Amino acid sequence: MKEMKCPICKKTISRDALTVKLHTEEHIVEEFKKDHPEWVEGDGVCPICLKHYKALFRKKIDSH
């Protein structure tokens, strides 16, 4: 099993767990880039970071 670090949280994860295809969730991509301007979509993110940012985005939408 190949491992790599999530570019957002820096935790070591299985390469297979990396989420790369975020093109359908542009609003989440924008949130990543706000907090991590060096991040590029092709780097992907771990499932935990994706879940976290989705929750933050939902909270942001619900508060408006």
N, C-alpha and C positions, 0 to 999 in steps of 0.2 A: 504494500500500500504506500503510495507516494503521499508525502505530507508537504504542506506549505503554510505560510502565515497569512492570516486574513489581513489585507491592507488597511482595514479600519481599526480593529481591536488588537491586532498583532498576535492573537492566539494561534497556536499551531492546530491545524485541522487536516483532515483527509482531503486530498485534491478533489476527490469525487463529491465531497460535500459542498464545494465552492459553488456559489450561485453566480453565474456570469450573465445570463440573459435577463436583463432588466429593461430592455427597450420598451416594453409595454407598460412600465411603471415610471414614466419620466418624472413624475412628482417626487418619487423616492430618490431617484438619481440626483435631482436638484438638492434634496436635503443632505445627501452624502457629500456633495460638492461644497455646500455651504460650510460644513464642519471640517471637511478634509479636501481643501482645494487641490492638493497634489494627486488625489485619487482620479483614476480614469476607469470608465465603465468596463473596459476589457480586463481589468484586474480582478473583477468580481468581488464578492463579499461572502462571509460565512453566513449560514442560516440564522444564527443568533443575532448578528448585526442587522440583517434584513428584517427580521421580526421586530427588533427594537425600533428601527426607523419607521416601519409601517405603523407601529403603535404611536410613536411621536407625531406622525403625520395625522393619524386619526384624531388624536387629542387636539392638535392644532385646528383641524377642521371643525370639531365639535365645539370648540370654544368661541367660534365666530358666529 
